[in-house]
Each structure stands twice: as C-alpha cells, then as structure tokens.
Amino acid sequence: KQRNAVARRAAELGAAASSAEGEVRRLLEGKRAAETARDADLAGLTELEDELRQAESAPEEDDPSTSERDSLSVALQQARQNEMETRLAVRTAEERVSALAGRADALERQAHQEHQARQRAAMRKAVRQRACSVAELVADGVGSALEHIERSLAQAASERDAAQQAKNAREAAVTEVRKRARELASELDRLTDAVHRDEVARTEQRLRIEQLESRAAEEFGIDVDTLIAEYGPEQPVPPTAAELAKADDDGKPEPMAAPFERPVQEKRAARAERELKLLGKVNPLALEEFAALEERYKFLAEQLDDLTRSKKDLLSVVKDVDDRILEVFTSAYADVAAEFEKVFSTVFPGGEGRLLLTEPDNMLTTGIEVEARPPGKKVKRLSLLSGGERSLTAIALLCAIFRARPSPFYLMDEVEAALDDVNLGRLLTLLSQLRETSQLLVITHQKRTMEIGDALYGVTMRSGVTQVISQRLGDSED
C-alpha cells in the first residue's frame, strides 16, 4: 500500500512538473513576443520622437500644418500608451515567469525527493523480502520447537500438579503439627502456672507456719510440739469466758468442752484477734508513763491556776488604771475645753472655739476634734483656715493645756514665725498671761517678742570667736 501511494504521488508530481514546464515554455514564448513588440514600439517611439524634435527645430514656414501636428501628437501619445502597455505586459510576464520558475524548481526538488523516497522504499522492500525469507525459515523451525515445547509443558504441568499435591499434604501436616504444638504449649503454660501457684502457696504456708511458730515462741513461750500436744485439733476446745459468764447469769451448769471444729474455731480466732486489736499492744512502761504524765498534769494545773490568778490581778489592775485614766482624762478634757474657749476668745476676739469628742460614750478610745470659727467667718474646719489662723489656733490649744495643767516653765521655738503683726500682738498678750504663773523660754527672731522679755540671750562672733552674750531688760528679780 505504501509503495502504491508513493508511486501515485510520484506520478502526480511528474505530471505537475510536466505541466509546469509547458507553462514555463509558453510564458517564455509570450515574454519573447512581448519583448519583440516592446522593441518595435520603442523603435517606432524613437522615430516619432526624432520626427518631433526635427519638427520642433525646423523654421516656422517649414512647420507642418496643424492637422499634421495633431496627428503626430496623437500618434506619439498612442505610441507612448502602447509602450506603457507593452512594458506592463513584459513586467507581468516576467513576474509570472519568475513565479513559475520558482514553482518549477520546487516541483523538481519534490520530484527528486520522491525519487529518493522511491529508492528507499525499494531498498526497504528488498530488506523485507530478505526478512520474509528468514521468517519462513524460522517458522519452519518454530513448528518443531512448538511441538517440543508443548510436550515439555504437558510434562511440567503434570509434575507441577504432583508437586502441588505434595505441598498441600505437607502444609496440612505442618498445620496439624503447629496446632498440636500450640495446644501442648498452652498445656505446658497451664501446668507451669499451676506448679508455680502450688510452689508459691507452699512457700507462703511454710512462711506462715514459721511465723506462727516464732509468734508462739516469742509471745507465749511454747514450742511447737507442746503447742500441738496441748492445743492440737484432737484436743477438746474449752468454752469461752463469755459462754461461762452467760451460763452463770442464766443459772445453768457450765458448758462442757466441745470437739475441735475448724470453721467454728477460725471464726472464734478472728473475733479474738479483732478484740485484741481493739485493746492494742500491751505497754510495760504504762505505769511509769502514767506517773510522769500525772506529775506533768499537776504541774501544768498549778501553772494554770497561777496564770488564772495573775490574769485576774492584771485585769483588776487594768480596770483600776482604766478608771484612773478615765477620771484623769475626763477632768483634763473638761479643764482644757474650758480654757480653750477662754484662750480662743483672747487670741480671736469675737470668735468661737471649742473641743469636741468623736466618741463621747467611750472616753478611752475617743478622739478629739478642734472646732474654730474666727470672727467674721462661718467656717469651723481647720483645713479651711489660713496658715496664720491655723498656727494661732494650735498655739491657743497649747496654751489652754498649759493653763489647765500648769508647769514651772515652758520652751517655745519660733511659734510666732507664721503670724502677722495683729495676731502676734494677741499672742504676746497670751504669753504675758502665762508669765504670771510660769517661766517662759522663747526662741524667736521677732523684735516685739524680744521686747516683752525680761532677759535676752544670744550668740555672736567677735574677732572670729563665738561668744554668748546676755542682756537683762527689766528690774524683775526673776
């Protein structure tokens, strides 16, 4: 099929090449004819141009007539038109020739390629023919080989079936053996666990027996043989103390010893162990500890009685002190409050000042508030007063305390530093009143305060040496 297609393609290309060659020849002939016509037209045009030049260069009397000139012009235009058409035809023919030449070259190359393809196809055909001959020879040998292979396959299949049957039988045997091995392994594990449990139980029983023997020897001082001989299972069990007491209460005869019954005696032993645990261990040093604790208790009881009596005495003292404090504080507060009203009216003429208790019902914990209202003001809180007013109010309270509870002398350190002249004059009046009952030692920088003093003391430096000087101002012998 491929060879036929190639042959058809080659024939088509050959026919196309032949037609292209014919077309090229026809076009070349047309080109030559057009060139011949062009040359003729060019020659005629040249002749006409020569005639035109001659006509233009000739004298006017020799000029042709107008009709002749017009005819010549028309002929010249016709010749030029023909020349143009001829040139266009030649140009068109040349382009067509070039296109056909290119197409012819392409067709020739394609034809050459088809020729080479036909040669390669022929070569492949020869190769296929040789391969076919070799394949025929191989096919002849394959037939015999297939027969031998079929016989070998049949024999191998039979051997495979036999081997598969043998394998299945061996696998079944192996499965059975493995199953039996698992059963035996589980049985071995069960027996091993049972033996281990028995050994553990025997060990625990032996340890329990040893512990019981040690306990009997340590607590009761009885060896094993004596314990079995006197308290063994073959010996009758005596009645309990509770049974004997119950028989006495009921007026019945004492119960007889009963034969040994393990469940009954186990319950009896468990009940006795519980009662023993409730009793606790026996302490051989209990009497000594009791005596020590009793002595300690007596000592602590005496100490407690002493503390109780001391507490009563202290409470009595505290009550007396509180009563005395209450009495002194009440009296002092009343005197200071009365003196504060007087002193306040002295330092603030027309003003009102008083002391108030925050808790009048509890004089031991109460606080004291100072209420001051200078003249011309409605405020009573100290925080709303000016600095001088607060200072003067504090001095008034201090002087009220001095007057309520006088002292031989008083020391004041620049108490009038924040006062103006008016308030300073009032303070000096108050200090003059205090001088009547006490001595005053005032540290001050105010000249007016110094003027009311009886004596002045100061420190100065003369020639670089500090020196204390004094000056008596009045005739007082104080």
C-alpha positions as CSV (number, residue, x, y, z in Angstrom):
1,K,0.0,0.0,0.0
2,Q,2.8,2.4,0.9
3,R,4.6,1.6,-2.4
4,N,1.4,2.3,-4.4
5,A,0.8,5.5,-2.6
6,V,4.4,6.6,-3.3
7,A,4.1,5.6,-7.0
8,R,0.8,7.6,-7.3
9,R,2.3,10.6,-5.6
10,A,5.4,10.4,-7.9
11,A,3.1,10.2,-11.0
12,E,1.1,13.2,-9.8
13,L,4.3,15.2,-9.2
14,G,5.7,14.2,-12.6
15,A,2.5,15.3,-14.3
16,A,2.6,18.6,-12.3
17,A,6.2,19.1,-13.3
18,S,5.5,18.5,-17.0
19,S,2.6,20.9,-17.0
20,A,4.7,23.4,-15.1
21,E,7.5,23.0,-17.7
22,G,5.0,23.6,-20.5
23,E,3.6,26.6,-18.8
24,V,7.1,28.0,-18.4
25,R,7.8,27.4,-22.1
26,R,4.6,29.2,-23.0
27,L,5.3,32.1,-20.7
28,L,8.9,32.4,-22.1
29,E,7.5,32.5,-25.7
30,G,5.0,35.2,-24.5
31,K,7.8,37.0,-22.9
32,R,9.9,36.9,-26.0
33,A,6.9,38.1,-28.1
34,A,6.3,40.9,-25.7
35,E,9.9,41.9,-25.8
36,T,9.8,41.9,-29.6
37,A,6.7,44.1,-29.6
38,R,8.3,46.3,-27.0
39,D,11.4,46.7,-29.1
40,A,9.3,47.5,-32.2
41,D,7.2,50.0,-30.2
42,L,10.4,51.5,-28.8
43,A,11.8,51.8,-32.3
44,G,8.6,53.5,-33.5
45,L,8.6,55.7,-30.5
46,T,12.2,56.7,-31.2
47,E,11.4,57.5,-34.8
48,L,8.4,59.6,-33.6
49,E,10.5,61.5,-31.1
50,D,13.1,62.2,-33.8
51,E,10.4,63.5,-36.1
52,L,9.0,65.6,-33.2
53,R,12.4,67.1,-32.5
54,Q,13.0,67.7,-36.2
55,A,9.7,69.3,-36.4
56,E,10.2,71.5,-33.4
57,S,13.7,72.5,-34.6
58,A,12.6,73.4,-38.2
59,P,11.6,77.0,-39.2
60,E,8.0,78.1,-38.8
61,E,7.5,78.4,-42.5
62,D,8.5,74.8,-42.7
63,D,6.2,73.7,-39.9
64,P,3.6,71.2,-40.9
65,S,0.1,72.1,-40.7
66,T,-1.9,72.0,-37.6
67,S,-3.7,68.9,-38.6
68,E,-0.5,67.1,-39.3
69,R,0.9,68.2,-35.9
70,D,-2.1,67.0,-34.2
71,S,-2.0,63.7,-35.9
72,L,1.7,63.4,-35.0
73,S,0.8,64.2,-31.3
74,V,-1.9,61.6,-31.3
75,A,0.4,59.1,-32.8
76,L,3.0,60.0,-30.2
77,Q,0.5,59.5,-27.4
78,Q,-0.7,56.3,-28.9
79,A,2.9,55.1,-29.2
80,R,3.6,56.0,-25.6
81,Q,0.4,54.3,-24.5
82,N,1.4,51.2,-26.4
83,E,4.9,51.4,-24.9
84,M,3.4,51.5,-21.4
85,E,1.1,48.6,-22.0
86,T,3.9,46.7,-23.5
87,R,6.1,47.4,-20.6
88,L,3.3,46.3,-18.2
89,A,2.8,43.1,-20.1
90,V,6.5,42.4,-20.1
91,R,6.7,43.1,-16.4
92,T,3.7,40.9,-15.8
93,A,5.2,38.1,-17.9
94,E,8.5,38.4,-16.1
95,E,6.8,38.1,-12.7
96,R,4.8,35.1,-13.9
97,V,7.9,33.6,-15.3
98,S,9.7,34.1,-12.0
99,A,6.8,32.5,-10.1
100,L,6.6,29.6,-12.5
101,A,10.3,29.2,-12.4
102,G,10.2,29.0,-8.6
103,R,7.3,26.6,-8.7
104,A,9.2,24.5,-11.3
105,D,12.2,24.4,-9.0
106,A,10.1,23.4,-6.1
107,L,8.4,20.7,-8.2
108,E,11.8,19.5,-9.4
109,R,13.1,19.3,-5.8
110,Q,9.9,17.5,-4.7
111,A,10.2,15.1,-7.7
112,H,13.9,14.5,-6.7
113,Q,12.7,13.8,-3.1
114,E,10.0,11.4,-4.3
115,H,12.6,9.7,-6.5
116,Q,14.8,9.2,-3.4
117,A,11.8,8.0,-1.4
118,R,11.1,5.5,-4.2
119,Q,14.7,4.3,-4.0
120,R,14.5,4.0,-0.2
121,A,11.1,2.2,-0.5
122,A,12.7,-0.3,-3.0
123,M,15.6,-0.8,-0.5
124,R,13.1,-1.4,2.3
125,K,11.2,-3.8,0.1
126,A,14.4,-5.8,-0.6
127,V,15.1,-5.9,3.1
128,R,11.5,-7.0,3.8
129,Q,11.9,-9.7,1.3
130,R,15.0,-11.0,2.9
131,A,13.3,-10.8,6.3
132,C,10.4,-12.7,4.9
133,S,12.7,-15.5,3.7
134,V,14.4,-15.6,7.0
135,A,11.0,-15.6,8.8
136,E,9.8,-18.5,6.6
137,L,12.9,-20.5,7.7
138,V,12.3,-19.5,11.3
139,A,8.6,-20.5,11.0
140,D,9.7,-23.9,9.8
141,G,11.9,-24.3,12.9
142,V,9.3,-22.8,15.2
143,G,6.8,-25.5,14.4
144,S,9.1,-28.3,15.6
145,A,10.1,-26.2,18.6
146,L,6.4,-25.6,19.5
147,E,5.7,-29.3,19.4
148,H,8.7,-30.0,21.7
149,I,7.6,-27.1,24.0
150,E,4.0,-28.5,24.1
151,R,5.3,-31.8,25.2
152,S,7.6,-30.2,27.8
153,L,4.7,-28.1,29.1
154,A,2.4,-31.1,29.5
155,Q,5.1,-32.9,31.4
156,A,5.8,-29.8,33.5
157,A,2.1,-29.4,34.3
158,S,1.8,-33.0,35.5
159,E,4.9,-32.6,37.6
160,R,3.6,-29.3,38.9
161,D,0.3,-30.9,39.9
162,A,2.1,-33.6,41.7
163,A,4.3,-31.1,43.5
164,Q,1.3,-29.0,44.4
165,Q,-0.5,-32.1,45.9
166,A,2.7,-33.0,47.8
167,K,2.9,-29.4,49.0
168,N,-0.7,-29.3,50.1
169,A,-0.2,-32.5,52.0
170,R,3.0,-31.2,53.7
171,E,1.2,-27.9,54.6
172,A,-1.7,-29.8,56.1
173,A,0.7,-31.9,58.1
174,V,2.6,-28.8,59.2
175,T,-0.6,-27.0,60.2
176,E,-1.7,-30.0,62.3
177,V,1.8,-30.1,63.9
178,R,1.6,-26.4,64.7
179,K,-1.9,-26.8,66.1
180,R,-0.7,-29.7,68.3
181,A,2.4,-27.6,69.3
182,R,0.2,-24.7,70.3
183,E,-2.1,-27.0,72.3
184,L,0.9,-28.5,74.0
185,A,2.4,-25.1,74.7
186,S,-0.8,-23.9,76.3
187,E,-1.0,-27.0,78.3
188,L,2.6,-26.5,79.4
189,D,1.9,-22.9,80.4
190,R,-1.1,-24.1,82.4
191,L,0.9,-26.7,84.2
192,T,3.7,-24.3,84.8
193,D,1.3,-21.8,86.3
194,A,-0.3,-24.4,88.4
195,V,3.1,-25.7,89.6
196,H,4.2,-22.1,90.3
197,R,1.0,-21.4,92.2
198,D,1.5,-24.5,94.2
199,E,5.1,-23.6,95.0
200,V,4.0,-20.1,96.0
201,A,1.2,-21.5,98.2
202,R,3.6,-24.0,99.8
203,T,6.1,-21.2,100.4
204,E,3.5,-18.9,101.9
205,Q,2.2,-21.8,104.0
206,R,5.7,-22.6,105.2
207,L,6.4,-18.9,106.0
208,R,3.0,-18.7,107.8
209,I,3.9,-21.8,109.8
210,E,7.3,-20.4,110.7
211,Q,5.7,-17.1,111.7
212,L,3.2,-18.9,113.9
213,E,6.0,-20.9,115.5
214,S,8.0,-17.8,116.1
215,R,5.0,-15.9,117.5
216,A,4.1,-18.8,119.7
217,A,7.7,-19.0,121.0
218,E,8.0,-15.2,121.4
219,E,4.6,-14.3,122.8
220,F,3.6,-17.4,124.7
221,G,7.0,-19.3,125.3
222,I,5.6,-22.6,123.9
223,D,7.4,-24.8,121.4
224,V,5.6,-26.4,118.5
225,D,5.4,-29.9,120.0
226,T,3.9,-28.7,123.2
227,L,1.5,-26.4,121.3
228,I,0.3,-29.4,119.2
229,A,0.1,-31.7,122.1
230,E,-1.9,-29.3,124.3
231,Y,-3.9,-27.3,121.8
232,G,-3.9,-29.6,118.7
233,P,-7.1,-30.5,116.7
234,E,-7.6,-33.7,118.7
235,Q,-7.9,-31.8,122.0
236,P,-11.3,-30.6,123.1
237,V,-11.9,-26.9,123.0
238,P,-12.9,-25.3,126.3
239,P,-15.8,-22.8,126.5
240,T,-15.1,-19.1,126.2
241,A,-15.3,-16.7,129.1
242,A,-18.4,-15.1,127.5
243,E,-20.2,-18.5,127.4
244,L,-19.2,-19.2,131.1
245,A,-20.5,-15.7,132.1
246,K,-23.7,-16.3,130.3
247,A,-24.2,-19.7,131.9
248,D,-23.6,-18.1,135.4
249,D,-26.1,-15.3,134.6
250,D,-28.8,-17.8,133.4
251,G,-28.1,-20.2,136.3
252,K,-27.2,-23.0,134.0
253,P,-24.4,-25.5,134.6
254,E,-21.1,-24.7,132.9
255,P,-20.8,-25.9,129.3
256,M,-18.6,-28.8,128.5
257,A,-15.6,-28.7,126.3
258,A,-16.6,-29.1,122.6
259,P,-14.7,-31.1,120.0
260,F,-12.5,-29.1,117.6
261,E,-14.3,-27.8,114.5
262,R,-12.1,-25.8,112.2
263,P,-14.7,-23.3,110.8
264,V,-16.0,-22.5,114.3
265,Q,-12.6,-22.1,115.7
266,E,-11.5,-19.9,112.8
267,K,-14.4,-17.5,113.5
268,R,-13.6,-17.6,117.2
269,A,-9.9,-16.8,116.5
270,A,-10.9,-13.9,114.1
271,R,-13.2,-12.5,116.7
272,A,-10.5,-12.8,119.4
273,E,-7.9,-11.1,117.1
274,R,-10.3,-8.2,116.5
275,E,-10.9,-7.8,120.2
276,L,-7.1,-7.9,120.8
277,K,-6.5,-5.3,118.1
278,L,-9.1,-3.1,119.8
279,L,-7.3,-3.5,123.1
280,G,-4.0,-2.5,121.4
281,K,-0.5,-3.6,122.4
282,V,0.5,-4.0,126.0
283,N,2.8,-1.3,127.1
284,P,5.0,-2.5,130.0
285,L,6.0,1.1,130.8
286,A,2.5,2.3,131.0
287,L,2.6,2.8,134.8
288,E,5.8,4.9,134.7
289,E,4.4,7.0,131.8
290,F,1.1,7.4,133.7
291,A,3.0,8.6,136.8
292,A,5.1,11.0,134.7
293,L,2.0,12.4,132.9
294,E,0.2,12.7,136.2
295,E,3.1,14.8,137.6
296,R,3.2,16.8,134.5
297,Y,-0.6,17.4,134.7
298,K,-0.3,18.5,138.3
299,F,2.5,21.0,137.4
300,L,0.5,22.4,134.5
301,A,-2.6,22.6,136.6
302,E,-0.7,24.7,139.2
303,Q,0.7,26.8,136.5
304,L,-2.7,27.3,135.1
305,D,-4.0,28.3,138.5
306,D,-1.2,30.8,138.8
307,L,-1.9,32.2,135.3
308,T,-5.6,32.5,136.2
309,R,-4.9,34.4,139.4
310,S,-2.3,36.6,137.6
311,K,-4.9,37.3,134.9
312,K,-7.5,38.3,137.5
313,D,-4.9,40.5,139.2
314,L,-3.9,42.1,135.9
315,L,-7.5,42.6,134.9
316,S,-8.1,44.3,138.2
317,V,-5.0,46.5,137.7
318,V,-6.1,47.3,134.2
319,K,-9.6,48.2,135.4
320,D,-8.1,50.4,138.1
321,V,-5.8,52.0,135.5
322,D,-8.7,52.5,133.1
323,D,-10.8,54.0,135.8
324,R,-7.9,56.3,136.8
325,I,-7.2,57.2,133.1
326,L,-10.9,57.8,132.6
327,E,-11.1,60.1,135.6
328,V,-7.9,62.0,134.8
329,F,-8.7,62.3,131.1
330,T,-12.3,63.4,131.8
331,S,-11.1,66.0,134.3
332,A,-8.2,67.2,132.0
333,Y,-10.5,67.3,129.0
334,A,-13.1,69.4,130.8
335,D,-10.4,71.8,132.1
336,V,-8.7,72.1,128.7
337,A,-12.0,72.6,126.9
338,A,-13.0,75.4,129.3
339,E,-9.5,77.0,129.0
340,F,-9.5,76.7,125.2
341,E,-12.7,78.6,124.9
342,K,-11.2,81.4,127.0
343,V,-7.9,81.4,125.3
344,F,-9.5,81.3,121.8
345,S,-11.6,84.3,122.7
346,T,-8.4,86.1,123.7
347,V,-6.5,85.4,120.5
348,F,-9.6,85.8,118.3
349,P,-11.8,88.5,119.9
350,G,-15.3,87.9,118.9
351,G,-14.5,84.3,117.6
352,E,-15.7,81.0,118.9
353,G,-13.6,77.8,119.5
354,R,-14.3,74.6,121.3
355,L,-13.2,71.0,121.7
356,L,-15.4,68.1,120.7
357,L,-15.2,64.3,121.4
358,T,-15.6,61.9,118.5
359,E,-17.0,59.1,120.8
360,P,-18.4,60.7,123.9
361,D,-19.7,57.3,125.2
362,N,-16.2,55.7,125.1
363,M,-13.7,58.0,126.7
364,L,-10.8,55.6,126.5
365,T,-10.8,55.3,122.7
366,T,-12.4,58.6,121.7
367,G,-10.7,61.2,119.6
368,I,-10.7,65.0,120.0
369,E,-11.7,67.5,117.3
370,V,-10.9,71.1,117.3
371,E,-13.6,73.4,116.1
372,A,-12.5,77.0,115.4
373,R,-14.5,79.9,114.0
374,P,-12.6,83.2,113.8
375,P,-14.6,86.4,113.8
376,G,-16.3,87.3,110.6
377,K,-16.1,83.7,109.2
378,K,-18.6,80.8,109.2
379,V,-16.1,78.0,108.7
380,K,-15.2,75.8,111.6
381,R,-12.8,73.3,110.0
382,L,-9.1,74.0,110.5
383,S,-8.3,72.9,106.9
384,L,-10.3,75.9,105.6
385,L,-8.4,78.5,107.8
386,S,-5.4,80.4,106.7
387,G,-1.8,79.5,107.8
388,G,-1.6,82.2,110.4
389,E,-5.1,81.3,111.8
390,R,-4.2,77.6,112.0
391,S,-0.9,78.4,113.8
392,L,-2.7,80.7,116.2
393,T,-5.4,78.1,116.9
394,A,-2.7,75.5,117.6
395,I,-1.0,77.9,120.0
396,A,-4.3,78.6,121.7
397,L,-4.8,74.9,122.2
398,L,-1.3,74.5,123.6
399,C,-1.8,77.4,126.0
400,A,-5.1,76.0,127.1
401,I,-3.3,72.8,128.0
402,F,-0.6,74.9,129.9
403,R,-3.3,76.8,131.8
404,A,-5.3,73.7,132.6
405,R,-2.3,71.8,133.8
406,P,0.4,74.4,134.6
407,S,4.1,73.6,134.5
408,P,7.1,75.6,136.1
409,F,8.5,76.6,132.8
410,Y,7.8,76.3,129.0
411,L,10.1,76.2,126.0
412,M,8.8,77.6,122.7
413,D,10.7,77.6,119.4
414,E,9.6,80.2,116.9
415,V,5.9,79.6,117.5
416,E,5.1,83.1,116.1
417,A,7.0,82.7,112.8
418,A,3.8,82.4,110.7
419,L,1.9,85.2,112.4
420,D,1.3,88.7,111.2
421,D,1.5,91.8,113.4
422,V,-2.1,91.7,114.6
423,N,-2.0,88.0,115.5
424,L,1.5,88.5,117.0
425,G,0.1,91.2,119.4
426,R,-2.7,88.7,120.5
427,L,-0.1,86.0,121.1
428,L,2.1,88.4,123.1
429,T,-1.0,89.2,125.3
430,L,-1.5,85.4,125.9
431,L,2.3,85.0,126.7
432,S,2.0,87.8,129.2
433,Q,-0.8,86.0,131.0
434,L,1.3,82.8,131.1
435,R,4.2,84.7,132.7
436,E,2.1,85.2,135.8
437,T,2.3,81.5,136.7
438,S,5.2,80.1,134.8
439,Q,8.6,80.9,133.3
440,L,8.8,81.1,129.5
441,L,11.9,80.4,127.4
442,V,11.2,81.6,123.8
443,I,13.4,81.1,120.8
444,T,12.4,83.9,118.3
445,H,13.5,86.3,115.7
446,Q,10.6,88.7,116.3
447,K,11.6,92.1,117.7
448,R,8.3,92.6,119.5
449,T,8.6,89.2,121.2
450,M,12.1,90.2,122.4
451,E,10.7,93.5,123.8
452,I,8.4,91.8,126.3
453,G,11.2,89.5,127.7
454,D,13.0,90.0,131.0
455,A,16.3,88.9,129.6
456,L,17.9,88.2,126.2
457,Y,20.5,85.6,125.4
458,G,22.3,85.4,122.1
459,V,25.4,84.1,120.2
460,T,27.7,86.4,118.4
461,M,31.2,86.3,116.9
462,R,33.9,88.9,117.9
463,S,37.3,88.7,116.2
464,G,36.3,85.3,114.8
465,V,35.5,83.8,118.2
466,T,32.0,82.6,119.1
467,Q,30.7,84.3,122.3
468,V,27.4,84.1,124.2
469,I,26.0,87.4,125.4
470,S,23.1,88.2,127.7
471,Q,21.1,91.3,128.4
472,R,18.6,91.9,131.2
473,L,15.7,94.2,130.2
474,G,13.6,94.7,133.3
475,D,14.1,95.1,137.0
476,S,12.4,91.8,137.8
477,E,14.3,89.5,140.1
478,D,13.2,86.6,138.1
